Amino acid sequence: MGRKVSVYDNDGNVIARVEYNNELDHWDGRNWTCGQTGRHLGITRLRKSGQYVIIKGTDWQGERDRAYVVSKEKALQAILSSENVELLDRKMFAELKELYNQEIESEEG
């Protein structure tokens, strides 16, 4: 089992703990990164509430990984920005795939 990351609400309260991942990172030719040196991004969904969570990871000593709840629209944008659209094929992100398909159809129409 990997490391756990605390999920914070807007008031700074810990509302859950999730498994760390960096699935929004991309390979830059040398490292997995979110575009900033020593920084990583991940995404998951809380089982009970269904809320989407962005995980901000760090390689820097003295800093801690953090996670926070985002809207489904922001979660979708995070996936699209990372260019890891294959994440939308996961069951936990089915709602985001549906939202993505609706947006694409409305742009094409």
N, C-alpha and C positions, 0 to 999 in steps of 0.2 A: 504494500500500500504506500502511495506517495505522500507528499506533504499536503497539509490542509491550509486553506487560506480563509481568513475571516471575511464575511460579507457585511458591509456597513450600509445603514440607511442614511437618509439625508441629514439626520440629527447626530450622526456619528456613533450610533448604537450598533453593536454586532447582532445581526438577525439570523445568521446561519454560518456554517463553515462548509466549504466546498473543496473538492480535490483540485489541486493546481494543474493547469495545462497551459500550453503556449500555442494553441492551435490557430491563432490569428497571425502568427509570425510567418515570415517567408525567408527563403534562402537567398542571401545577397551575393553568393559566390564564395563566401568565407564563413559566414555565421548565420544562425537562425536569429532573426531580429524583427522588430515591429517598425524599424526605421530609425530607432535611437540606440546608440551604443549602450549595451548592458541592460536594455529594457525589453520586455516581452509582453505580449497580450494573449489572453485566452478567453474562451467563452463557454458558458454552460447554462443550465436551466435548473432552477430549484424544483424538486419533485413535488412538494406539498402545494406550494402557491402557483407554480408554473411561471414564475418571474424569470426573466433573463438576467444573467450576471456576466459582467466583463471583469476579467482578472488582469490586474496589472502586476507583472512580475519584475523583479530587479535582480541583477547580479552584483549590485554594489553593497559592500560591507556597511553595516549600520542602517540600511534601509530594509523595510519589510514589504513583502508582497501584500497587496490589498485587493479587494473585490467589491463591486458595487452593483446595485440593481439598475437596469436600464429598461426603457420601453422596447416593445417589439420592433418599432421602426429604427431605433438606435442600434439594436442588436443586428438587424438586417444590414444596416449601413456598415457596421463594423466588419461583418463577413464580406460584404462586397468590396470594401476598401482594402481588405487583406488579400483579395483575389483568391481566397480559398472557398470558392462557391460550392465545391463538393461537400462542404459541411451541411448544406441545405438538404442533402439526401439522407441525413440521419433522422431517425424517427423523432428525436427530441426537438428537432428544428422544423418539423412538418408545417407548423403554423407560419413560420418565416418563409418557407418555400411557397406556400399559398399566397402570402403577401407579395412576394417577389413576382410570381406569375401574374397576379392582378396588376401590378405596376407595369410590367412589360406589355401586357395586353392593352392597357390604357394608353401607353405611349405609341404602340403600333396602330391603334384605331384611329 
